[in-house]
């Protein structure tokens, strides 16, 4: 797989990376204690296999979008933490325009370093950033498996199980595979602040979550490679309809896997729950940073407390059945709608995998 950047087409990305690298160098000395804590959260390589990078090689149009998403998540937190007085204006203004009119239209061909894009945010809560990065790696590897093992359900299931098992070997970073109730995201004193302050950028982030999950159902709908090609392109096209159509086309509630990716959620419930918990914590961190009632000197502790709850399997846990019901109760249309699947179904549906906690 080639990960080379076409430098003649990437002047914007080069400027961003150069500028943010400078910020990193200047910020390190100011946050020695946070950096020391981050040292406990060492980087770890993905689980290598024959499937590695298959998605990027086969579907670069979809894969490159995730590099732009990395920028979107990082700049959202960076603006709110470093420049709280202007964050609301900038995120729903120039940053929203940059993403929808430039970065998403011509996304970077290589993954961006979120700590370079958001150096102040990375030093505020490196533990939570590491959680996000570890889960994003699982996302990318699952796409690889679904592409590589198309038409081989037994091998695909075994490789998915291997990846989830490997993901869980890092309890300091791994999201719980038990579903969390909605109160953890929407019932706290700081909840809902970001979606009220920045409805456009919030909807844009939810569109990221929509495509991340609907791609799974697009790839599972048929074992035929030609069908998968059509379905993946249809999902990407629908995503662009959302982002090019303005605020009115974006999801108005957080997309949940049981509603927008029912096939994936039935076959691989642990992975789907991990991703719903990931997406919920993204919202929680946004709310904590946006809510002025959380004092600045308490934001790190509040983020880490919330992060710990999303890792454990005891606090705010609900049942798998309630998770599925909750996803459907929130309204499929409001979540962005189902995956458009022009080609389905060819194979017989796989037997549901029983969740360990069910």
N, C-alpha and C positions, 0 to 999 in steps of 0.2 A: 504494500500500500504506500502510495506517495503522499507525504504530508507537506510537500513544498509549497510555500506561498508564492503566488504570482506577484512579485514585488511591484511590477509596473501598474498593477491594478489595486494595490493596497496602500496607497500613501496615507490614508486616514489612519489605518491600523498602526503603521509605523510611527506616526506622530503620537498616537495614544500610548503606545508601549514605551516610547522614549520619554515622554513626559511623566508617565506613572513610575517608571524606573527611578527617575530623579526624586520623586516623592518618597519612594520607599527608602532610599539612602538617607534622606533627610529626616525620616520619621523614626528610624530604628532607635536612635539614642534616647528619644523621648519616651519610649515604652519598654524599658528593659525588663520590668517585672512581667509584663504580658508576654514578652518574647521568651523569657525563661520558662514560663508555663507552657508555651507552644512547643518547646523542645520535647515535651513528653508525648507529643502527638506527631511522631515520626511519619514520614511518607512511606507508603508501601506500594509495591508494584501490583498491577492488575494480575489476575490469574491467567497465565498464558495458555494458549491452546490453538488448535488448527483453525478455530473460528475467529481468532483475534483480528480485529479491524475489517472484518468482512462487510459490515454495514457501511463503513466509510468508503470502501472500495466500490461497493455495488450501488449505493444510493448517496453519492456525495451531495446532491441537492438538498436532501434532508439532513444529512450529517453535519454539513457546514453551518446549518441554522443553530445548532447547539453551541457553537463557538460564539455566535452573537448573543445567545441567551446568557452565557457566562458573563459577558460584558454587562448585560442588562441587570442581572442580579447584583453584581458587584457595585455598579455605579449607583444603584438605588440606595444601598446601605451607606456607601461612601458619602453621597450628597447629604443624607439625613444626619449622619454622625458628624461630619466635618463642617457642614454649612447649614445648620438647622434653620437659620433665619431665611434662607433663600431656597431651601430644598423643595418646598411645595411648588414654587414658581418654575424652578429649573426642571423638575422631573416631568411635570405635565406640559412643559414647554419645550425647551431645546433638546433635552435628553429623549423625550418621546419622539420628537421629530427626527433626531439623529438615528434612532433605532428603526423607526418605521419607514423612513425615506432613504436611508443609506445602508446601515449595517445589516438589516434583514434582507435588503434587496441584493446586496453583494457581500455576503458574510465572509469572515476570515476563513481561510482554508486550513488553519491550524488552531488548536485550542488556545485560548488566552489564559494567562495567569491571573486569577481573580485577585491575588494579593498585590499584583502590579496595578491593576485597574482601580482597586479600592484599598490602598495601603493603610489608611487610617482605620477603616473598618476591620481589616485583617489583624491589626494590632489590638483592637478593642476586644474581639472575641475569636481568637484563632482556633479555639476548640470547636466552636460552632461552625466556622468556615471549614474545618477539617471534616466535620460530619457531613456537610453539604457535598464536599468534594468526593468523599468516599461513596456516598449514595449516587452521585452523578456518574461515577465510574461503573457502578453496578448497572445503571441505565444503559450505558454504551455497550457493555459486554452482553447484556441480554439481547439487545438488537443484533449484535454479532451472531449469537447462537441461533436466533430465529431465522436469520438469512442463511447461515452455513448449514443448518440442519433441516432446511425446508424439505418436506417429503419424507423425513425420517423421525417420526414422533417419539419413538422410544429413546433415540439418541438425544433429541432435543430436550426431552423431559429430564434425562440424566444430567445433561450439561447445565440446565437451569438449576437443578437441585445442587449441583456442585458450586455454582456461582453464589447462590444464596447462603450455602453453608460457609463458603470462604468469606463472604461479606460479614457474617456473624462472628468470625474469629476476632473481631476488634470491638469488644463491648464498649470501649471508651468512645467509639465513633458510630456504631451501628444503631440505626433507628429500630425501635421495637417492631416485631412482626405481629403484634397484637393491636387491633384498632383502638384508637383513642376517641373518646366522646367529643362532641362538638363544643362542649363547654370549655374545654382546654384551649380552644382557639378563639371562641367568640364570647365567652362568659367571664373573662378576666377584667380587672379594672382598666387595663390599657387597650382592651380589644376594640376592633373596628376603626381605630384612629386613622390608619393609612388609607383605607378605601374611602373614607370621608375626605381626607386631605388631598389625595391624589387618585381620583376615580379613573382617570385615563391610564396612568401608568400601572395601576393595580389591575385593570382589565387586561392590559398588555401582558403582564406577568401570568395571569390566568390563561391567556391564550397559549403561552409556552407550555403550561401544564396540560392543556388540552391536547396539543399535538404530541407531547411526549407519551401520553397514554394511548391515544387513538392509533398511533403507529403500530402498537403491539397487535391490536385487533386486525389492522390492515395486513400484517404479515402472517397472522394465524388463520385468516379466512379461507385460504386455499394453499394446498401443497404445491401447486404449479407455479414455477418461476414467473411465467408470463403474467399470471393473475396477480402475483405479489407485486410485480412492477406497476401494474395498473392501479392497484389499491394504494400503494405508497405514494405514487404521484397524485392521486386523487386527494389524499389527506393533506399533502403539502399545498396543493392548489386551494383547498378549503381554508387552510391556515392563512394563506395570502389574501383570501377574500376577507378574512377577519381584520388583518392588520392594515390592509389598504382601504377598508371600508369605513374607517373612523370609529369613534367611541361606540356608536350604536351597534356595531357588528361584533364587539368583543363580549366575552362571557360576563355575566352580571353576578354570578356566584362561583365559588371555587369549584372547578371540575373535580368529581370524585370517580375513582376507577370503576366501581360497580355499575355506574350509569353509562359512562362514556367508553369504557373498555370491558364490557361484560364477559367476553370470551376469555380474555387474559385473566380477569379477576377470578373466574371459575377454575381455570386450569392451574393458575399459579397464585393463589390467594396471599401467600406470605409476601411475595414480591410486590403485589399490588398494594397491600397494606403498608409495607415499608415506604412506598412512593407516596401514598396519601399522607402518611405521617411526615414525610419530608416536605411535601407541599404545604401542609398545615404549619410547620415550623417556619417556613419562609414567610408566611403571613404574620405569624406571631412576632418574629424579629422585626418586621416592618412596623407593626403596631407599637412595639416597645420604643423603637427609635423615633417614631412620629409623635407619640403621645407626650405632650409637655408635662403631664402630671407625674411622669416617671422622672425623677431628678436625674440630671446628667451623671452625677457620681454614683447613681444606682443602676444605670442602664446595663452595664456589664454583668453585674450580679443577677439582675432580672433575666437577662438573656440566658445565662448559664443555668439558672434554676429551671427555666422553661425547657431548655435543651435536655437537661437530665430527665425530665418527665417524659420526653419523647423517646428516650432510650430505654427507660425501665418498662417492665411488663406488669406493673402493679397499679400505678396511679392513673386515674381517669380512663381505665380500660372498659371497653364495651365488648359485646359479643360480635362474632362474625355476621350473624343474622341481622343484628341491629345496624351494623356498618353497611350492609347491603341495602337495608331498608332506608337508612338515612341518605344514602347516595341517590336513590330513586326519588325520595321525597323532596329533594332540593330542586327537582325539575330538570329534565334533560335539555330542553331548549335553552334555559338560562345558563347551563354549563357549557354551552357551545354546540350542543347537538351530538349525535352519534358520529362515528367514523363513516365517511362516505365510502362504501365498498361496492364498486361496480361489478367485481368478480367474486361471488361467494354463493354457496359454499361448495367446494369440490369434495373434500374428504369428510368422512364421518367424524363427528365431534368427539374429542378425547373425553374419557371419563374424568369427572371432577377430581381434583386432588384434595384430600381431606386436610384442613388446616390443623396443626398440632394442638391448637387451643380450642378447637370446636368440639 
